[in-house]
Amino acid sequence: MTHSFDQAAVDRRFLEEVYRLHAAKAFATFTELAKVLQTHRGIISELEAGRYHCNLKLLYLLHAAYQVDVLYVLTGQGAPGRPAAAARPAVSPGRPTQDKP
């Protein structure tokens, strides 16, 4: 049985994967992630606001870099035993502080 496609749900699950990766420290900043996704650094904010949507290229690049569960992002039915979704990380605007030597 096929279900109707829900772009908002795909966007939400894509962001869940991004938040999970951030919590796992797969990348330090959303700017770093944007480079991996070959897009601009505001992409996460635009996805959150609904001004932009997850597309095949973003999903492919996220999977290629971090082996995310593509089936989960597309359908909501991922591998059993997958980690719980992480909440949106608290991020501050600007560059992250770096420890001085």
Summary of the structure (lengths in Angstrom):
residues: 101
radius of gyration: 14.2
end to end distance: 58.8
largest distance: 58.8
contacts: 210
relative contact order: 0.19
helix: 48%
strand: 0%
